[in-house]
Amino acid sequence: EFFRQGDREKALALPVSPLFDRDKPGITKSQPGFFDFVVVPLFVNFSSIFPGMHPMLQLVLQNYRYWQGNTATPAATTDLPSPGAQ
């Protein structure tokens, strides 16, 4: 979807939006930042309110580690609430 928008912007001779240009690398570098500021905090909060979401949080963290390029536990996840914690 994003690449299609970038293609359309190129066709219209417009500047291509960041990360929408299929000819430039960048998604792998932007993903950890997106996880740091949006995804991980969102799922940590959701799982603290809805303990049934804790397995989903674990999958999010697994995906996060994938985008970081290693299997080390990310710093942002060391203080996760336990399921059911208020």
HTML snippet that shows the backbone in 3Dmol.js (N, CA, C, O; Angstrom):
<script src="https://3Dmol.org/build/3Dmol-min.js"></script>
<div id="view" style="width:600px;height:400px;position:relative"></div>
<script>
const pdb = `
ATOM      1  N   GLU A   1       0.833  -1.192   0.000  1.00  0.00           N
ATOM      2  CA  GLU A   1       0.000   0.000   0.000  1.00  0.00           C
ATOM      3  C   GLU A   1       0.876   1.253   0.000  1.00  0.00           C
ATOM      4  O   GLU A   1       0.635   2.183  -0.770  1.00  0.00           O
ATOM      5  N   PHE A   2       1.890   1.274   0.864  1.00  0.00           N
ATOM      6  CA  PHE A   2       2.753   2.448   0.939  1.00  0.00           C
ATOM      7  C   PHE A   2       3.591   2.593  -0.328  1.00  0.00           C
ATOM      8  O   PHE A   2       3.769   3.696  -0.844  1.00  0.00           O
ATOM      9  N   PHE A   3       4.102   1.468  -0.822  1.00  0.00           N
ATOM     10  CA  PHE A   3       4.887   1.537  -2.045  1.00  0.00           C
ATOM     11  C   PHE A   3       4.030   1.987  -3.215  1.00  0.00           C
ATOM     12  O   PHE A   3       4.511   2.718  -4.081  1.00  0.00           O
ATOM     13  N   ARG A   4       2.778   1.568  -3.261  1.00  0.00           N
ATOM     14  CA  ARG A   4       1.898   2.026  -4.343  1.00  0.00           C
ATOM     15  C   ARG A   4       1.716   3.537  -4.278  1.00  0.00           C
ATOM     16  O   ARG A   4       1.683   4.208  -5.309  1.00  0.00           O
ATOM     17  N   GLN A   5       1.596   4.072  -3.056  1.00  0.00           N
ATOM     18  CA  GLN A   5       1.481   5.521  -2.926  1.00  0.00           C
ATOM     19  C   GLN A   5       2.755   6.187  -3.417  1.00  0.00           C
ATOM     20  O   GLN A   5       2.701   7.185  -4.135  1.00  0.00           O
ATOM     21  N   GLY A   6       3.908   5.635  -3.030  1.00  0.00           N
ATOM     22  CA  GLY A   6       5.177   6.185  -3.495  1.00  0.00           C
ATOM     23  C   GLY A   6       5.304   6.133  -5.004  1.00  0.00           C
ATOM     24  O   GLY A   6       5.806   7.071  -5.623  1.00  0.00           O
ATOM     25  N   ASP A   7       4.846   5.030  -5.604  1.00  0.00           N
ATOM     26  CA  ASP A   7       4.870   4.912  -7.069  1.00  0.00           C
ATOM     27  C   ASP A   7       4.009   5.992  -7.699  1.00  0.00           C
ATOM     28  O   ASP A   7       4.389   6.602  -8.699  1.00  0.00           O
ATOM     29  N   ARG A   8       2.853   6.221  -7.107  1.00  0.00           N
ATOM     30  CA  ARG A   8       1.933   7.247  -7.632  1.00  0.00           C
ATOM     31  C   ARG A   8       2.544   8.639  -7.495  1.00  0.00           C
ATOM     32  O   ARG A   8       2.434   9.465  -8.400  1.00  0.00           O
ATOM     33  N   GLU A   9       3.189   8.892  -6.355  1.00  0.00           N
ATOM     34  CA  GLU A   9       3.852  10.185  -6.151  1.00  0.00           C
ATOM     35  C   GLU A   9       4.941  10.402  -7.205  1.00  0.00           C
ATOM     36  O   GLU A   9       5.080  11.498  -7.748  1.00  0.00           O
ATOM     37  N   LYS A  10       5.711   9.346  -7.488  1.00  0.00           N
ATOM     38  CA  LYS A  10       6.744   9.452  -8.527  1.00  0.00           C
ATOM     39  C   LYS A  10       6.116   9.744  -9.889  1.00  0.00           C
ATOM     40  O   LYS A  10       6.610  10.581 -10.645  1.00  0.00           O
ATOM     41  N   ALA A  11       5.024   9.044 -10.191  1.00  0.00           N
ATOM     42  CA  ALA A  11       4.351   9.230 -11.486  1.00  0.00           C
ATOM     43  C   ALA A  11       3.838  10.650 -11.651  1.00  0.00           C
ATOM     44  O   ALA A  11       3.767  11.166 -12.766  1.00  0.00           O
ATOM     45  N   LEU A  12       3.480  11.282 -10.534  1.00  0.00           N
ATOM     46  CA  LEU A  12       2.980  12.659 -10.572  1.00  0.00           C
ATOM     47  C   LEU A  12       4.104  13.687 -10.386  1.00  0.00           C
ATOM     48  O   LEU A  12       3.849  14.884 -10.252  1.00  0.00           O
ATOM     49  N   ALA A  13       5.339  13.203 -10.382  1.00  0.00           N
ATOM     50  CA  ALA A  13       6.522  14.056 -10.198  1.00  0.00           C
ATOM     51  C   ALA A  13       6.487  14.799  -8.868  1.00  0.00           C
ATOM     52  O   ALA A  13       6.943  15.939  -8.770  1.00  0.00           O
ATOM     53  N   LEU A  14       5.940  14.142  -7.844  1.00  0.00           N
ATOM     54  CA  LEU A  14       5.897  14.702  -6.491  1.00  0.00           C
ATOM     55  C   LEU A  14       7.031  14.098  -5.664  1.00  0.00           C
ATOM     56  O   LEU A  14       7.538  13.027  -5.996  1.00  0.00           O
ATOM     57  N   PRO A  15       7.428  14.777  -4.595  1.00  0.00           N
ATOM     58  CA  PRO A  15       8.418  14.150  -3.711  1.00  0.00           C
ATOM     59  C   PRO A  15       7.791  12.895  -3.086  1.00  0.00           C
ATOM     60  O   PRO A  15       6.619  12.901  -2.712  1.00  0.00           O
ATOM     61  N   VAL A  16       8.572  11.839  -2.980  1.00  0.00           N
ATOM     62  CA  VAL A  16       8.067  10.590  -2.427  1.00  0.00           C
ATOM     63  C   VAL A  16       8.125  10.660  -0.905  1.00  0.00           C
ATOM     64  O   VAL A  16       9.149  11.023  -0.326  1.00  0.00           O
ATOM     65  N   SER A  17       7.029  10.312  -0.277  1.00  0.00           N
ATOM     66  CA  SER A  17       6.942  10.316   1.185  1.00  0.00           C
ATOM     67  C   SER A  17       7.986   9.375   1.779  1.00  0.00           C
ATOM     68  O   SER A  17       8.324   8.359   1.173  1.00  0.00           O
ATOM     69  N   PRO A  18       8.498   9.712   2.969  1.00  0.00           N
ATOM     70  CA  PRO A  18       9.491   8.840   3.608  1.00  0.00           C
ATOM     71  C   PRO A  18       8.952   7.416   3.769  1.00  0.00           C
ATOM     72  O   PRO A  18       7.795   7.211   4.135  1.00  0.00           O
ATOM     73  N   LEU A  19       9.810   6.449   3.490  1.00  0.00           N
ATOM     74  CA  LEU A  19       9.517   5.014   3.599  1.00  0.00           C
ATOM     75  C   LEU A  19       8.524   4.503   2.566  1.00  0.00           C
ATOM     76  O   LEU A  19       8.135   3.337   2.623  1.00  0.00           O
ATOM     77  N   PHE A  20       8.106   5.333   1.630  1.00  0.00           N
ATOM     78  CA  PHE A  20       7.153   4.906   0.603  1.00  0.00           C
ATOM     79  C   PHE A  20       7.846   4.623  -0.726  1.00  0.00           C
ATOM     80  O   PHE A  20       7.195   4.253  -1.704  1.00  0.00           O
ATOM     81  N   ASP A  21       9.161   4.795  -0.762  1.00  0.00           N
ATOM     82  CA  ASP A  21       9.918   4.600  -1.994  1.00  0.00           C
ATOM     83  C   ASP A  21      10.500   3.192  -2.019  1.00  0.00           C
ATOM     84  O   ASP A  21      11.412   2.874  -1.256  1.00  0.00           O
ATOM     85  N   ARG A  22       9.972   2.362  -2.891  1.00  0.00           N
ATOM     86  CA  ARG A  22      10.424   0.966  -2.959  1.00  0.00           C
ATOM     87  C   ARG A  22      11.865   0.852  -3.421  1.00  0.00           C
ATOM     88  O   ARG A  22      12.474  -0.207  -3.267  1.00  0.00           O
ATOM     89  N   ASP A  23      12.426   1.916  -3.986  1.00  0.00           N
ATOM     90  CA  ASP A  23      13.801   1.874  -4.478  1.00  0.00           C
ATOM     91  C   ASP A  23      14.831   2.264  -3.426  1.00  0.00           C
ATOM     92  O   ASP A  23      16.033   2.198  -3.685  1.00  0.00           O
ATOM     93  N   LYS A  24      14.379   2.665  -2.254  1.00  0.00           N
ATOM     94  CA  LYS A  24      15.307   3.061  -1.197  1.00  0.00           C
ATOM     95  C   LYS A  24      15.113   2.156   0.017  1.00  0.00           C
ATOM     96  O   LYS A  24      13.984   1.881   0.422  1.00  0.00           O
ATOM     97  N   PRO A  25      16.230   1.695   0.598  1.00  0.00           N
ATOM     98  CA  PRO A  25      16.099   0.893   1.819  1.00  0.00           C
ATOM     99  C   PRO A  25      15.680   1.783   2.971  1.00  0.00           C
ATOM    100  O   PRO A  25      15.876   2.997   2.918  1.00  0.00           O
ATOM    101  N   GLY A  26      15.119   1.212   3.989  1.00  0.00           N
ATOM    102  CA  GLY A  26      14.773   2.028   5.141  1.00  0.00           C
ATOM    103  C   GLY A  26      13.803   1.384   6.091  1.00  0.00           C
ATOM    104  O   GLY A  26      13.813   1.708   7.278  1.00  0.00           O
ATOM    105  N   ILE A  27      12.958   0.479   5.617  1.00  0.00           N
ATOM    106  CA  ILE A  27      11.942  -0.096   6.484  1.00  0.00           C
ATOM    107  C   ILE A  27      12.561  -0.860   7.646  1.00  0.00           C
ATOM    108  O   ILE A  27      12.044  -0.806   8.761  1.00  0.00           O
ATOM    109  N   THR A  28      13.658  -1.569   7.404  1.00  0.00           N
ATOM    110  CA  THR A  28      14.254  -2.346   8.485  1.00  0.00           C
ATOM    111  C   THR A  28      14.837  -1.451   9.563  1.00  0.00           C
ATOM    112  O   THR A  28      14.920  -1.857  10.722  1.00  0.00           O
ATOM    113  N   LYS A  29      15.239  -0.253   9.206  1.00  0.00           N
ATOM    114  CA  LYS A  29      15.770   0.673  10.207  1.00  0.00           C
ATOM    115  C   LYS A  29      14.664   1.412  10.944  1.00  0.00           C
ATOM    116  O   LYS A  29      14.856   1.835  12.084  1.00  0.00           O
ATOM    117  N   SER A  30      13.529   1.568  10.320  1.00  0.00           N
ATOM    118  CA  SER A  30      12.444   2.315  10.957  1.00  0.00           C
ATOM    119  C   SER A  30      11.587   1.448  11.870  1.00  0.00           C
ATOM    120  O   SER A  30      10.983   1.961  12.813  1.00  0.00           O
ATOM    121  N   GLN A  31      11.523   0.158  11.611  1.00  0.00           N
ATOM    122  CA  GLN A  31      10.648  -0.709  12.392  1.00  0.00           C
ATOM    123  C   GLN A  31      10.954  -0.707  13.890  1.00  0.00           C
ATOM    124  O   GLN A  31      10.024  -0.571  14.685  1.00  0.00           O
ATOM    125  N   PRO A  32      12.227  -0.854  14.317  1.00  0.00           N
ATOM    126  CA  PRO A  32      12.475  -0.840  15.764  1.00  0.00           C
ATOM    127  C   PRO A  32      12.002   0.456  16.430  1.00  0.00           C
ATOM    128  O   PRO A  32      11.489   0.425  17.548  1.00  0.00           O
ATOM    129  N   GLY A  33      12.170   1.574  15.759  1.00  0.00           N
ATOM    130  CA  GLY A  33      11.703   2.844  16.326  1.00  0.00           C
ATOM    131  C   GLY A  33      10.194   2.880  16.450  1.00  0.00           C
ATOM    132  O   GLY A  33       9.665   3.380  17.443  1.00  0.00           O
ATOM    133  N   PHE A  34       9.497   2.357  15.457  1.00  0.00           N
ATOM    134  CA  PHE A  34       8.035   2.287  15.504  1.00  0.00           C
ATOM    135  C   PHE A  34       7.596   1.389  16.660  1.00  0.00           C
ATOM    136  O   PHE A  34       6.641   1.702  17.371  1.00  0.00           O
ATOM    137  N   PHE A  35       8.296   0.277  16.839  1.00  0.00           N
ATOM    138  CA  PHE A  35       7.983  -0.609  17.960  1.00  0.00           C
ATOM    139  C   PHE A  35       8.265   0.086  19.286  1.00  0.00           C
ATOM    140  O   PHE A  35       7.472  -0.025  20.221  1.00  0.00           O
ATOM    141  N   ASP A  36       9.396   0.811  19.381  1.00  0.00           N
ATOM    142  CA  ASP A  36       9.759   1.499  20.625  1.00  0.00           C
ATOM    143  C   ASP A  36       8.707   2.507  21.066  1.00  0.00           C
ATOM    144  O   ASP A  36       8.355   2.572  22.244  1.00  0.00           O
ATOM    145  N   PHE A  37       8.210   3.286  20.125  1.00  0.00           N
ATOM    146  CA  PHE A  37       7.347   4.410  20.484  1.00  0.00           C
ATOM    147  C   PHE A  37       5.860   4.160  20.339  1.00  0.00           C
ATOM    148  O   PHE A  37       5.056   4.891  20.917  1.00  0.00           O
ATOM    149  N   VAL A  38       5.470   3.137  19.575  1.00  0.00           N
ATOM    150  CA  VAL A  38       4.047   2.895  19.341  1.00  0.00           C
ATOM    151  C   VAL A  38       3.625   1.496  19.780  1.00  0.00           C
ATOM    152  O   VAL A  38       2.790   1.343  20.672  1.00  0.00           O
ATOM    153  N   VAL A  39       4.199   0.489  19.157  1.00  0.00           N
ATOM    154  CA  VAL A  39       3.701  -0.872  19.309  1.00  0.00           C
ATOM    155  C   VAL A  39       3.904  -1.427  20.716  1.00  0.00           C
ATOM    156  O   VAL A  39       2.945  -1.875  21.345  1.00  0.00           O
ATOM    157  N   VAL A  40       5.140  -1.403  21.219  1.00  0.00           N
ATOM    158  CA  VAL A  40       5.405  -2.005  22.529  1.00  0.00           C
ATOM    159  C   VAL A  40       4.625  -1.291  23.641  1.00  0.00           C
ATOM    160  O   VAL A  40       3.961  -1.962  24.431  1.00  0.00           O
ATOM    161  N   PRO A  41       4.680   0.047  23.731  1.00  0.00           N
ATOM    162  CA  PRO A  41       3.884   0.695  24.797  1.00  0.00           C
ATOM    163  C   PRO A  41       2.387   0.396  24.689  1.00  0.00           C
ATOM    164  O   PRO A  41       1.718   0.213  25.706  1.00  0.00           O
ATOM    165  N   LEU A  42       1.864   0.348  23.476  1.00  0.00           N
ATOM    166  CA  LEU A  42       0.446   0.062  23.282  1.00  0.00           C
ATOM    167  C   LEU A  42       0.093  -1.326  23.808  1.00  0.00           C
ATOM    168  O   LEU A  42      -0.869  -1.479  24.561  1.00  0.00           O
ATOM    169  N   PHE A  43       0.860  -2.332  23.417  1.00  0.00           N
ATOM    170  CA  PHE A  43       0.547  -3.692  23.832  1.00  0.00           C
ATOM    171  C   PHE A  43       0.860  -3.945  25.303  1.00  0.00           C
ATOM    172  O   PHE A  43       0.185  -4.753  25.941  1.00  0.00           O
ATOM    173  N   VAL A  44       1.862  -3.273  25.852  1.00  0.00           N
ATOM    174  CA  VAL A  44       2.128  -3.390  27.291  1.00  0.00           C
ATOM    175  C   VAL A  44       0.925  -2.872  28.071  1.00  0.00           C
ATOM    176  O   VAL A  44       0.471  -3.509  29.021  1.00  0.00           O
ATOM    177  N   ASN A  45       0.414  -1.716  27.664  1.00  0.00           N
ATOM    178  CA  ASN A  45      -0.751  -1.155  28.353  1.00  0.00           C
ATOM    179  C   ASN A  45      -1.993  -2.010  28.157  1.00  0.00           C
ATOM    180  O   ASN A  45      -2.734  -2.255  29.109  1.00  0.00           O
ATOM    181  N   PHE A  46      -2.227  -2.464  26.935  1.00  0.00           N
ATOM    182  CA  PHE A  46      -3.387  -3.326  26.689  1.00  0.00           C
ATOM    183  C   PHE A  46      -3.318  -4.592  27.533  1.00  0.00           C
ATOM    184  O   PHE A  46      -4.316  -4.995  28.130  1.00  0.00           O
ATOM    185  N   SER A  47      -2.146  -5.219  27.587  1.00  0.00           N
ATOM    186  CA  SER A  47      -2.051  -6.477  28.323  1.00  0.00           C
ATOM    187  C   SER A  47      -2.134  -6.269  29.823  1.00  0.00           C
ATOM    188  O   SER A  47      -2.491  -7.191  30.556  1.00  0.00           O
ATOM    189  N   SER A  48      -1.809  -5.066  30.292  1.00  0.00           N
ATOM    190  CA  SER A  48      -1.972  -4.811  31.732  1.00  0.00           C
ATOM    191  C   SER A  48      -3.442  -4.613  32.096  1.00  0.00           C
ATOM    192  O   SER A  48      -3.851  -4.907  33.219  1.00  0.00           O
ATOM    193  N   ILE A  49      -4.230  -4.117  31.149  1.00  0.00           N
ATOM    194  CA  ILE A  49      -5.665  -3.922  31.375  1.00  0.00           C
ATOM    195  C   ILE A  49      -6.444  -5.191  31.030  1.00  0.00           C
ATOM    196  O   ILE A  49      -7.395  -5.555  31.721  1.00  0.00           O
ATOM    197  N   PHE A  50      -6.032  -5.850  29.966  1.00  0.00           N
ATOM    198  CA  PHE A  50      -6.690  -7.074  29.490  1.00  0.00           C
ATOM    199  C   PHE A  50      -5.672  -8.211  29.530  1.00  0.00           C
ATOM    200  O   PHE A  50      -4.988  -8.452  28.535  1.00  0.00           O
ATOM    201  N   PRO A  51      -5.557  -8.918  30.662  1.00  0.00           N
ATOM    202  CA  PRO A  51      -4.542  -9.958  30.804  1.00  0.00           C
ATOM    203  C   PRO A  51      -4.601 -11.043  29.729  1.00  0.00           C
ATOM    204  O   PRO A  51      -3.585 -11.682  29.454  1.00  0.00           O
ATOM    205  N   GLY A  52      -5.743 -11.263  29.125  1.00  0.00           N
ATOM    206  CA  GLY A  52      -5.847 -12.252  28.063  1.00  0.00           C
ATOM    207  C   GLY A  52      -5.033 -11.898  26.833  1.00  0.00           C
ATOM    208  O   GLY A  52      -4.819 -12.746  25.967  1.00  0.00           O
ATOM    209  N   MET A  53      -4.574 -10.653  26.746  1.00  0.00           N
ATOM    210  CA  MET A  53      -3.758 -10.216  25.608  1.00  0.00           C
ATOM    211  C   MET A  53      -2.274 -10.498  25.814  1.00  0.00           C
ATOM    212  O   MET A  53      -1.470 -10.245  24.916  1.00  0.00           O
ATOM    213  N   HIS A  54      -1.902 -11.013  26.973  1.00  0.00           N
ATOM    214  CA  HIS A  54      -0.479 -11.240  27.232  1.00  0.00           C
ATOM    215  C   HIS A  54       0.182 -12.141  26.181  1.00  0.00           C
ATOM    216  O   HIS A  54       1.315 -11.861  25.790  1.00  0.00           O
ATOM    217  N   PRO A  55      -0.477 -13.215  25.705  1.00  0.00           N
ATOM    218  CA  PRO A  55       0.165 -14.002  24.629  1.00  0.00           C
ATOM    219  C   PRO A  55       0.413 -13.172  23.362  1.00  0.00           C
ATOM    220  O   PRO A  55       1.409 -13.375  22.667  1.00  0.00           O
ATOM    221  N   MET A  56      -0.486 -12.251  23.073  1.00  0.00           N
ATOM    222  CA  MET A  56      -0.283 -11.394  21.904  1.00  0.00           C
ATOM    223  C   MET A  56       0.911 -10.470  22.133  1.00  0.00           C
ATOM    224  O   MET A  56       1.690 -10.216  21.214  1.00  0.00           O
ATOM    225  N   LEU A  57       1.051  -9.970  23.353  1.00  0.00           N
ATOM    226  CA  LEU A  57       2.211  -9.139  23.681  1.00  0.00           C
ATOM    227  C   LEU A  57       3.495  -9.921  23.453  1.00  0.00           C
ATOM    228  O   LEU A  57       4.467  -9.374  22.930  1.00  0.00           O
ATOM    229  N   GLN A  58       3.512 -11.165  23.829  1.00  0.00           N
ATOM    230  CA  GLN A  58       4.717 -11.981  23.631  1.00  0.00           C
ATOM    231  C   GLN A  58       5.052 -12.113  22.142  1.00  0.00           C
ATOM    232  O   GLN A  58       6.224 -12.091  21.768  1.00  0.00           O
ATOM    233  N   LEU A  59       4.038 -12.248  21.301  1.00  0.00           N
ATOM    234  CA  LEU A  59       4.275 -12.316  19.855  1.00  0.00           C
ATOM    235  C   LEU A  59       4.779 -10.980  19.310  1.00  0.00           C
ATOM    236  O   LEU A  59       5.639 -10.946  18.430  1.00  0.00           O
ATOM    237  N   VAL A  60       4.239  -9.888  19.836  1.00  0.00           N
ATOM    238  CA  VAL A  60       4.710  -8.556  19.438  1.00  0.00           C
ATOM    239  C   VAL A  60       6.188  -8.412  19.791  1.00  0.00           C
ATOM    240  O   VAL A  60       6.976  -7.908  18.991  1.00  0.00           O
ATOM    241  N   LEU A  61       6.561  -8.858  20.995  1.00  0.00           N
ATOM    242  CA  LEU A  61       7.956  -8.746  21.414  1.00  0.00           C
ATOM    243  C   LEU A  61       8.866  -9.640  20.570  1.00  0.00           C
ATOM    244  O   LEU A  61      10.007  -9.275  20.286  1.00  0.00           O
ATOM    245  N   GLN A  62       8.368 -10.792  20.178  1.00  0.00           N
ATOM    246  CA  GLN A  62       9.135 -11.668  19.291  1.00  0.00           C
ATOM    247  C   GLN A  62       9.367 -10.972  17.945  1.00  0.00           C
ATOM    248  O   GLN A  62      10.472 -11.017  17.403  1.00  0.00           O
ATOM    249  N   ASN A  63       8.339 -10.341  17.419  1.00  0.00           N
ATOM    250  CA  ASN A  63       8.454  -9.605  16.161  1.00  0.00           C
ATOM    251  C   ASN A  63       9.429  -8.439  16.328  1.00  0.00           C
ATOM    252  O   ASN A  63      10.244  -8.172  15.446  1.00  0.00           O
ATOM    253  N   TYR A  64       9.338  -7.759  17.448  1.00  0.00           N
ATOM    254  CA  TYR A  64      10.240  -6.646  17.751  1.00  0.00           C
ATOM    255  C   TYR A  64      11.688  -7.113  17.715  1.00  0.00           C
ATOM    256  O   TYR A  64      12.530  -6.465  17.094  1.00  0.00           O
ATOM    257  N   ARG A  65      11.983  -8.218  18.366  1.00  0.00           N
ATOM    258  CA  ARG A  65      13.351  -8.739  18.367  1.00  0.00           C
ATOM    259  C   ARG A  65      13.802  -9.091  16.947  1.00  0.00           C
ATOM    260  O   ARG A  65      14.964  -8.893  16.594  1.00  0.00           O
ATOM    261  N   TYR A  66      12.882  -9.611  16.142  1.00  0.00           N
ATOM    262  CA  TYR A  66      13.215  -9.911  14.748  1.00  0.00           C
ATOM    263  C   TYR A  66      13.688  -8.645  14.036  1.00  0.00           C
ATOM    264  O   TYR A  66      14.716  -8.656  13.361  1.00  0.00           O
ATOM    265  N   TRP A  67      12.936  -7.560  14.189  1.00  0.00           N
ATOM    266  CA  TRP A  67      13.294  -6.320  13.500  1.00  0.00           C
ATOM    267  C   TRP A  67      14.551  -5.691  14.076  1.00  0.00           C
ATOM    268  O   TRP A  67      15.234  -4.933  13.387  1.00  0.00           O
ATOM    269  N   GLN A  68      14.862  -5.992  15.320  1.00  0.00           N
ATOM    270  CA  GLN A  68      16.117  -5.504  15.887  1.00  0.00           C
ATOM    271  C   GLN A  68      17.308  -6.259  15.316  1.00  0.00           C
ATOM    272  O   GLN A  68      18.441  -5.779  15.369  1.00  0.00           O
ATOM    273  N   GLY A  69      17.047  -7.442  14.770  1.00  0.00           N
ATOM    274  CA  GLY A  69      18.119  -8.203  14.147  1.00  0.00           C
ATOM    275  C   GLY A  69      18.899  -9.092  15.088  1.00  0.00           C
ATOM    276  O   GLY A  69      19.967  -9.594  14.737  1.00  0.00           O
ATOM    277  N   ASN A  70      18.358  -9.293  16.307  1.00  0.00           N
ATOM    278  CA  ASN A  70      19.020 -10.215  17.230  1.00  0.00           C
ATOM    279  C   ASN A  70      17.971 -10.819  18.155  1.00  0.00           C
ATOM    280  O   ASN A  70      16.786 -10.498  18.061  1.00  0.00           O
ATOM    281  N   THR A  71      18.415 -11.692  19.043  1.00  0.00           N
ATOM    282  CA  THR A  71      17.471 -12.350  19.945  1.00  0.00           C
ATOM    283  C   THR A  71      17.594 -11.838  21.369  1.00  0.00           C
ATOM    284  O   THR A  71      17.002 -12.411  22.283  1.00  0.00           O
ATOM    285  N   ALA A  72      18.351 -10.768  21.572  1.00  0.00           N
ATOM    286  CA  ALA A  72      18.484 -10.202  22.916  1.00  0.00           C
ATOM    287  C   ALA A  72      17.166  -9.595  23.357  1.00  0.00           C
ATOM    288  O   ALA A  72      16.403  -9.088  22.535  1.00  0.00           O
ATOM    289  N   THR A  73      16.902  -9.646  24.646  1.00  0.00           N
ATOM    290  CA  THR A  73      15.677  -9.048  25.166  1.00  0.00           C
ATOM    291  C   THR A  73      15.782  -7.536  25.059  1.00  0.00           C
ATOM    292  O   THR A  73      16.733  -6.950  25.576  1.00  0.00           O
ATOM    293  N   PRO A  74      14.823  -6.889  24.396  1.00  0.00           N
ATOM    294  CA  PRO A  74      14.889  -5.442  24.239  1.00  0.00           C
ATOM    295  C   PRO A  74      14.759  -4.731  25.577  1.00  0.00           C
ATOM    296  O   PRO A  74      14.032  -5.181  26.463  1.00  0.00           O
ATOM    297  N   ALA A  75      15.465  -3.623  25.717  1.00  0.00           N
ATOM    298  CA  ALA A  75      15.443  -2.865  26.966  1.00  0.00           C
ATOM    299  C   ALA A  75      14.043  -2.412  27.323  1.00  0.00           C
ATOM    300  O   ALA A  75      13.700  -2.368  28.504  1.00  0.00           O
ATOM    301  N   ALA A  76      13.226  -2.077  26.345  1.00  0.00           N
ATOM    302  CA  ALA A  76      11.891  -1.561  26.600  1.00  0.00           C
ATOM    303  C   ALA A  76      10.966  -2.604  27.205  1.00  0.00           C
ATOM    304  O   ALA A  76       9.879  -2.259  27.670  1.00  0.00           O
ATOM    305  N   THR A  77      11.369  -3.878  27.213  1.00  0.00           N
ATOM    306  CA  THR A  77      10.482  -4.924  27.708  1.00  0.00           C
ATOM    307  C   THR A  77      10.898  -5.452  29.076  1.00  0.00           C
ATOM    308  O   THR A  77      10.264  -6.378  29.583  1.00  0.00           O
ATOM    309  N   THR A  78      11.920  -4.909  29.679  1.00  0.00           N
ATOM    310  CA  THR A  78      12.396  -5.472  30.930  1.00  0.00           C
ATOM    311  C   THR A  78      11.479  -5.185  32.098  1.00  0.00           C
ATOM    312  O   THR A  78      11.523  -5.915  33.088  1.00  0.00           O
ATOM    313  N   ASP A  79      10.654  -4.163  32.032  1.00  0.00           N
ATOM    314  CA  ASP A  79       9.748  -3.824  33.127  1.00  0.00           C
ATOM    315  C   ASP A  79       8.307  -4.097  32.788  1.00  0.00           C
ATOM    316  O   ASP A  79       7.423  -3.329  33.166  1.00  0.00           O
ATOM    317  N   LEU A  80       8.053  -5.183  32.078  1.00  0.00           N
ATOM    318  CA  LEU A  80       6.683  -5.501  31.677  1.00  0.00           C
ATOM    319  C   LEU A  80       5.868  -5.912  32.889  1.00  0.00           C
ATOM    320  O   LEU A  80       6.369  -6.607  33.773  1.00  0.00           O
ATOM    321  N   PRO A  81       4.608  -5.482  32.934  1.00  0.00           N
ATOM    322  CA  PRO A  81       3.740  -5.927  34.012  1.00  0.00           C
ATOM    323  C   PRO A  81       3.402  -7.399  33.831  1.00  0.00           C
ATOM    324  O   PRO A  81       3.334  -7.898  32.708  1.00  0.00           O
ATOM    325  N   SER A  82       3.194  -8.079  34.933  1.00  0.00           N
ATOM    326  CA  SER A  82       2.773  -9.463  34.820  1.00  0.00           C
ATOM    327  C   SER A  82       1.304  -9.504  34.436  1.00  0.00           C
ATOM    328  O   SER A  82       0.582  -8.544  34.701  1.00  0.00           O
ATOM    329  N   PRO A  83       0.838 -10.586  33.818  1.00  0.00           N
ATOM    330  CA  PRO A  83      -0.572 -10.659  33.436  1.00  0.00           C
ATOM    331  C   PRO A  83      -1.465 -10.459  34.656  1.00  0.00           C
ATOM    332  O   PRO A  83      -1.252 -11.070  35.703  1.00  0.00           O
ATOM    333  N   GLY A  84      -2.434  -9.625  34.512  1.00  0.00           N
ATOM    334  CA  GLY A  84      -3.386  -9.358  35.589  1.00  0.00           C
ATOM    335  C   GLY A  84      -2.950  -8.274  36.551  1.00  0.00           C
ATOM    336  O   GLY A  84      -3.714  -7.906  37.443  1.00  0.00           O
ATOM    337  N   ALA A  85      -1.737  -7.750  36.396  1.00  0.00           N
ATOM    338  CA  ALA A  85      -1.257  -6.686  37.284  1.00  0.00           C
ATOM    339  C   ALA A  85      -2.006  -5.397  36.967  1.00  0.00           C
ATOM    340  O   ALA A  85      -2.325  -5.125  35.810  1.00  0.00           O
ATOM    341  N   GLN A  86      -2.273  -4.641  37.957  1.00  0.00           N
ATOM    342  CA  GLN A  86      -2.989  -3.363  37.768  1.00  0.00           C
ATOM    343  C   GLN A  86      -2.032  -2.212  37.808  1.00  0.00           C
ATOM    344  O   GLN A  86      -2.444  -1.061  37.669  1.00  0.00           O
TER     345      GLN A  86
END
`;
const viewer = $3Dmol.createViewer("view");
viewer.addModel(pdb, "pdb");
viewer.setStyle({}, {cartoon: {color: "spectrum"}});
viewer.zoomTo();
viewer.render();
</script>
